[in-house]
Amino acid sequence: GHMIHGVGILPPLHPRRPIPAISLYADDVMLFCHATTSDIAAVKEILDLFGRASGLKVNYAKSSATVLHEEQGATEIITSLGCSTAALPVTYLGMPLTTRRPSAG
């Protein structure tokens, strides 16, 4: 996280800023960002840097992004990634993730 912020690729998430609107899941990695074209471009750059450093390539066709809360244009911005859009709840490493409190079952 600090390396990404240190080189200015993606601004840090801050508790006083609006909450991230998008969660991207690619190859068991979950990233959070705001619904802006600059943040999406930064996420793509981060994933490309990871690919160049590791020799691995992100398969966007097997990746998904989730709108965590509606922001104007969020869904359209996700399509620019070339991945699918997933609805909450999503499963991450076998655990269901949602923005709602779990209910007694």
N, C-alpha and C positions, 0 to 999 in steps of 0.2 A: 503494500500500500504506500509506504513512504517513498519508494523509488518512483512510483507512478506520479505521485504528487510533486516530488522533488524536481522532476524533469518537465513538469507542467503539462503532462498529457491530459490528465483529468483532475478537475478540482476536487478537494476532499469533501466528503459528506460532513455536514456540520449540523449540530442539534438545533441551531437557530434558523437554519435555512429550511425551505419546504422539503418535505420528505421525498425520497426518490419515487419516481412514478413507474419505473421499469425494472424488472428483475430478469436477467438473461442467464440461462442455464446452458452451458456448453461443456461437454466432456467432463462431467462431475465438478465443474467450477461454477459458482454462482456469483454474478456481478450485479451491482445495483447502480442505477444512474437516473438522472433526470430525463424527462422526455423532450430533449432538445437535439437538434441535428448535430451540434458540436459534441455533446456527450456520446451520442451513438458513434460518431466518427472516431472519438477517443477510444471507445470500447473496441471498435474494429482494429484500431492501431495497436492497442494492448494485446489483443489476440494474435495479430500478425507478428508482433515482436516476440511473443511467446513461441509462435511457430518457428520463427527464424532461429531463436535461441535453442530450442529443443529438438528441432527437426520434425516436429509433429505439425499437422495441419488441422485446423478446426473444420469439422464437417457441419456447415450451417444447416444443411438439410436434416440433420439429426439433432439440431439444437432448437431451443424454444425460448421465447420471451413472453413475459406476463405483465400485463398492465396492473399495477398494484392499486392505483387509484386513478380515476379518470382525469386526464389532462388533455386539453385540446391538441389533437394531432398525434397522440401517443401511439395509436394503432397504426397509423400511416408511417410513423417513424420506424416502428418495428419491422414493417415490410421492407424497408430499405436495407435491413441486415441480411435478408434472404433466408430467414429462419421462420418457423411456424410460430403462431401466437397460441399460447396456452392459457386456459382459464383457471382461476383458483378454485379449489385447492390443487396444488401440484405436489408431486412426490419428489423429494430430494434425498438421495442416499437412503431410500426406504422409509423416510418419514414424511407424513403429509404436512404441507405448509399452507397456511392461510393467514389472512389478516384479522380473522375473527377469533374470539376466545373459544377454546374447546368446550363443548357441552358435555354434561354427564350422560353417558351412554346407556 
